[in-house]
Amino acid sequence: MEEKEINEVLVIEDDKIFATVHTHMVRKTLGVDPQIFEKATDAVGFLDKRRKKGGYSLILLDLNMPGMNGWEFLDVISQKEYYREMLVVIVTSSMFCEDYRRSQNYKQVIAYHTKPFKREQLSEMIKNNNLEVKKAVT
């Protein structure tokens, strides 16, 4: 399997406690500072404005958020030119089997985890998907 280089990490999470936990976990596990978004619409705006950096964006995505939810975020970015550069890890409180099955319809979803998402799960997901994180990510 070909190695995929991650050049940025985004955390899209409306709960400030989980956003803080995920940010700390990404820093400790991957050695990079993620971009944090409480609103999925802000993340779409960021992705629309950024310059092409090469490599992939790793996105930790909550599903249940006010305004644009995680499903709507996935639908919106699936229409974007940069969709192929997105690798999405759904991190949700949803225990519904239907949500897991639905996540399989999105090509860029590489993992589905219920909260709390642990460092070991992040490390294993990075390894299993043959991802390499570019340390200069901010």
N, C-alpha and C positions, 0 to 999 in steps of 0.2 A: 504494500500500500504506500502511495506517495505521501511524503511529509507535507503538512500544511503549516505555513508560517502565520502566526497570529500577530497582527501589528497594532491592534487596539482591543480593549475589553470595555464593554458597556454593561452597566447594571441598571435595569429598568424595573424599579420597585417603588411602590407608593408608601409602604410601611417603613418609617425611618429606622426602626430597630433592625429589621431585616436588611435594609440597605446598608446600614453600618456594619452588620455582621458579614455580609457578602463582600463588602469593600475590604474589610480587614482580612478575610479569607483569601481573596484574590491577591492582596499585597503579600501575605505570608507564603502562599503556595506558589504563586507565579512570579513574584518579585516585581510587579508592575502596579501602577495606580490606575484604576478604572475610571471611566467617565460615569457619573451617577445621574440618573434621570428619574424624577418622581412621576413624570407624565410621559406616556408613550409618544404623544404628539411632539414633545420637545426632543425626544430621541430621533424621531423621523426628520425633524428640522435639522438636527445636527448631522445626521447621515446625508441628507440632501445637500448640505453646504460644504461638507468636507471635501478636500481634494483627494483624488485617488492616490493611495499610498502603496499599492501592491499588497499582496497577502490578503489575509482574512480578518474580519471583525468577529470576535467571540462575544455573544450577547447572552447574559443571564436575564431571563424574562419572566416576570410574574404574569399570571393570567388575569387575576381578578383585581382590576384597578378601575377607579372612577374615570369617566371620560372615555378615551380610547382604551379598551382592554387589550390583553395580550393577543387574543385572536384577531382583533381588528388591526393591531400592529402587524401581525404576520401577513394578513391579507393586503395591507397597504404596501409593505416592503416587497411582497412577491410580485408587484407590478413595476418595481423600480429596476433600473439598469444594473444597480449594484447588488441585487438579490443573490447572485451566485457567490458573492464574496462574504456572505453572512453565514455564521455557524451559530445556531441558537440552542441554548440549553434552557428548557422550561423549568422554572423553580416555583412551585405553587403549593398552596395549602389545599388544593382540590384533591379529593380522594376518589373522584368519579372515574370509573373505567372508561366512560365515554370520552372524557377529556384526553386520556392517554391515547385511545384509538384515533381521535380526531387529530392529535399532534402528528401521527404517522402520515397524514395527508400532505404535510409540508416538507419538501425536500431538504430544507436547510435546518430542520430540527434534528440535532444529533443526540439529544438526551432529554429525558423527562424525569424530574425528581420532585418528591414532595418535601416540603419544609419540615424540619430544618435541613438545609443542604450542608453537608460536612466537607471538610478539607480532603478527607480520604476519597470522597466521591468525585470531587473536582480533579484530584490527581489522577484517579483511575480513568476518568473521562478523557483527560488530556492524553494519557498513554494509549488508551483503546482506540482513539481517533487519530493517532499519529500526528499530534499537533506539537509545534514548537513555538514558544512564546518569545517574540523579539523583546529583549530586555529594555530597549530604549523607548518602550511604549509609555505614553502619558495620558 
